[in-house]
Amino acid sequence: GRRPYVDGLGLDEVGVETDRGFVTVDGYARTSVDGVYALGDVIPTLGLAHASFQEGFLVADQLAGLDVVPIDYLGVPRVTYSHPEVGSVGYTEQEAEDAGFEVVVEKYPFQALARASMMNARGSVKVVAEKDESAEGGAGRILGIHVVGPRATDLIAEGQLIYNWEALASDVAHYVHAHPTLSEALGEAHLALAGRALHG
């Protein structure tokens, strides 16, 4: 695990508020002291290098006088370099339901793909969408994408775009995924959500 390392920084002396060791910030990385910002492992966000990098941009852009938008941490890809790899973005099924969404879910196994067969790979893609009876297939906006398997940490980049652009399942169903690739699992899951399942 990770914990903030703030000892000896003099935060108490200047009045920077903390909570359980983490520096307290707002959505713009501003602390309780005007002109003092905090980011990275000392604030209670994702604790991932790429999230911290984006927090650095958020602070630098403010200092440069640019208009900024707070980071939507649900839209930041979460990756685990394990075996198998794990990549996810957006809500989990449970989180979406807890947030008040009525959801539809589609899972697609890598084992159904030619590329996965070549690699002797196992894993799956899970897509969580907002239920929408007026949408093609009854699935509306994509709320979360979760990948477990080889190259999941790379494949989640497409999931990040889908989630952050608030794509509908039917939008993604029209994308062409190269064959044979592992990315076809994302395409197949969205096709199924849009009521146009190709395989399965």
N, C-alpha and C positions, 0 to 999 in steps of 0.2 A: 504494500500500500504506500500511499504518499501522504505526507503531512506538510503543512506550511512551515517554513523556517524563517521566523521573523525576530528571533532573539537578537538583541543588540542593535537593532535598527533604529532605536529611539522613537518608536511610534507613540508610546505613551507621552513622551516629553512634548511632542508637537500636537497631540490630541487626535491622532488617527484612531478611529474606532476599530475594534476587532471583535470577533465572535468565535469562540472555541479555537482561537489561534489564527483564524483566517482574517484578513483585512476586509472590512465591510465596504462594498462599493455599490454604486447604482448601475443601471444598464449601460452607462457610458464609461465605466471603469473609474469614476470619480470617487474619491474617499470623502470622509467627513471634513477634511481640511481643504479649503479652496486652493486649487492649483496643484494638488497632490493626487496622482493617479496610481492605481495598482493593477497588476495583471499577472497572468501565469499561475504558478503553483501557490502563490500566497493568497489567492482569492478562491472562493468555493465554487468554481466552475468545473469543467470537464477534466482538467489536469492533463490534457493531451497537447503535445508540442504544436500541432497545427492550429488548435484553438488558441493557444497562447500567442502564436504568431499573428493571428487575426486580431487578437486583443491589442497587440502592439500597433497594428495598422489603425485600429479604432482610436487609440490615444494619439498617435502621430498625426493623423488627419485632423483631429480636433485642435491640436497645437498649431497646425498649419492654417487653421481657420476654415477648413472645408466642412460642408454639411455631412453628417454621419447618421447612420442608422444603427441602433443597438443590435448586437449579435443575437440571432435566434439559435440558441444552443441545441434545440431539437434538430435543426437543419445542418448541424456540424456532424460529419461522419465519425462514428465511433468504430475503431478498428482494434482487433486483438491479433497479434502475430503468434498464434498458437498453431497446433496441428489437431484438427483442421482450423483454418483461419476463420475469423468472424468479422463481419462488417455490418453495421446497421446505421440507419438514419431515421429520424422521425419518431413517431409513437410506436410502442409495442401494442399488441392487441389489448392487453389489460389497461395500459395507460390511456389508450384512446377511449375505451369504455368508461374508465374512471373520469375522464374529462367530459363525458356526456355525449360522445359520439355513438351512433348506431353503426356498426361496422360489418363489412363483409371481408372475408379473408381467402386468399388463394395461396396454395403451396405448390411448388414445382420441384421435383427431384432432379438433380444433376444426372442421375443414372439413366434418365430417358434421353440424354443427349449423346450424339455421336462423339463429340469431342471428349466428354467425360469418359466414354467407353474406351477411347484411345489412351486416355491417361489412367485408366483404372481408378477413376475418382468417384468419390461419394460426397453428398452434400445436398443442400436444397436452398431455394429462395422462398421467402414468405413475404407476401404483400398484404398490407392492411389498408383498406379503402373505406371511405365514408359511404354508407348505404344511401343510394339515391335512386328511387324507383323510376324517375324520369330520365335517367342516364342509360346509355347503351349497356345492356347486361345487368343493370341495377347497381352498378358500382360507380361512384363519383370520384371525388378528389382523393388522391393517394395520401394517406396519413403516415405510412411507415413502410420501410423496406428493410428486410433482414436476410443476410446471406451467411450460410455456414458451408465451408468447403474450400477447395483450392482456389487461390486468387480472389477470395472474398474481399480482401482489403483493397484490391484494384477495382473489382466489379461494383463496389458501393459508390464509386464516383458517378455512375449513371443514376443510381438511386438518389444521390444528393441533388442532382438536377431535377429529377422527377418530383421529389418532395418540395424543394424550394421554389419551383415554378408552379406549384399547386396544380400539377397535371392531373387530368382525369384518366381513368383506366383506358378509355377509348382513344385518348390522345396517344398514349404509349403503344397501344395495339397496332397503330399504323406505322410505327417505326420498323425499319428493316434491320434485323440483327444478322451479322455475318454468320455463315455456316461453313464449317463446323466450329462453333465457339461455345464457351461457357456462358457468354452473355445471352445466348438464346433462352436460357432459363428465365431471365427477366422478361423477355418478350413473350414467352409462352404463358407466364403467370398473368400478364396484363391482357393477353388475348382471352384467357379463360374468364377473367373478371369482366371483360367487355362482352361476354357471351359468344365469343368467337373462337373457342378452344380449337387448336390445330391438332394437338396430340393429347390424349387423355380424356 
